[in-house]
Amino acid sequence: MNRILYYHQQSNFSRKIRILLAEKNLDCELKEINLLNKPPEFLEISPIGRVPVFVEQDGTVIWDSTLIAEYLDETYPQPSFYPSNVRTRLDCRKWEELADNLGDNIINLWVLNLKNNFTSNRYRTKLETSINRLATVFERQLAESKYLLGNDTWTAADVAALCSFGYYSFRLNEDWLLEFPNVENWFNQLHQRESVKSTVPIPLN
Ligand SMILES: N[C@@H](CCC(=O)N[C@@H](CS)C(=O)NCC(=O)O)C(=O)O
């Protein structure tokens, strides 16, 4: 059977996996899911009902972008997106977790804005504060090196972070780049890659 990725083209977490599949040159059938009306076929294999979900050729089902990313890297290690050294790998996982946390905060703020719920000002402030604090942490790290883990190569942490910052541009604030020049420079450089360019989220018709 073919590999399958259940995804949504606007989903930052799905984008992590689309970039890794492209970089690793792995054939994979892409099945886009309507997140407002999830098909039974999808819900049967996704206990949390979220994209991405990956199905391997032997039928193995993996959900959660980080679990999928680690599986792909261990099974298809060329090119590798997680460092082999235990300590550096831990750092990579920590940055990936921060990036995913940034993504979660951005999604929650966007959903809150959609509801236009003025009674939730405290929650809105909490989300905005978290987003700014995390973006500042990335800004400081990228003042030190070209990528999140040094100057040599991008890792799964950079992939996760560019997907969250890309989602920030898409949903909330095109101008964030102006406030974080090191992130801007890193973000624009990574967008020279075809895997990154070809997965930029686009508005629905
Ligand atoms: N921790 C999960 C988060 C996945 C997630 O939040 N996916 C969103 C799209 S970006 C989703 O499917 N939302 C639909 C829903 O919650 O109903 C991962 O890394 O894969």
The ligand as an SDF file (V2000), in Angstrom:
LIG
                    3D

 20 19  0  0  0  0  0  0  0  0999 V2000
    0.2050   17.9730   18.9140 N   0  0  0  0  0  0  0  0  0  0  0  0
   -0.4600   17.7370   17.6430 C   0  0  0  0  0  0  0  0  0  0  0  0
   -1.3310   18.9340   17.3130 C   0  0  0  0  0  0  0  0  0  0  0  0
   -2.1340   18.7400   16.0230 C   0  0  0  0  0  0  0  0  0  0  0  0
   -3.1680   19.8390   15.8110 C   0  0  0  0  0  0  0  0  0  0  0  0
   -3.4240   20.6710   16.6910 O   0  0  0  0  0  0  0  0  0  0  0  0
   -3.7520   19.8570   14.5970 N   0  0  0  0  0  0  0  0  0  0  0  0
   -4.8030   20.8200   14.2760 C   0  0  0  0  0  0  0  0  0  0  0  0
   -4.5030   21.5030   12.9410 C   0  0  0  0  0  0  0  0  0  0  0  0
   -3.0110   22.4430   12.9950 S   0  0  0  0  0  0  0  0  0  0  0  0
   -6.1350   20.0920   14.0900 C   0  0  0  0  0  0  0  0  0  0  0  0
   -6.1830   19.0120   13.5340 O   0  0  0  0  0  0  0  0  0  0  0  0
   -7.2210   20.7070   14.5420 N   0  0  0  0  0  0  0  0  0  0  0  0
   -8.5480   20.1900   14.3320 C   0  0  0  0  0  0  0  0  0  0  0  0
   -9.2740   19.9320   15.6040 C   0  0  0  0  0  0  0  0  0  0  0  0
   -8.6780   20.0620   16.6990 O   0  0  0  0  0  0  0  0  0  0  0  0
  -10.4510   19.5750   15.5140 O   0  0  0  0  0  0  0  0  0  0  0  0
    0.6220   17.5070   16.5640 C   0  0  0  0  0  0  0  0  0  0  0  0
    1.7700   17.9350   16.7440 O   0  0  0  0  0  0  0  0  0  0  0  0
    0.3350   16.8450   15.5480 O   0  0  0  0  0  0  0  0  0  0  0  0
  1  2  1  0
  2  3  1  0
  2 18  1  0
  3  4  1  0
  4  5  1  0
  5  6  2  0
  5  7  1  0
  7  8  1  0
  8  9  1  0
  8 11  1  0
  9 10  1  0
 11 12  2  0
 11 13  1  0
 13 14  1  0
 14 15  1  0
 15 16  2  0
 15 17  1  0
 18 19  2  0
 18 20  1  0
M  END
$$$$
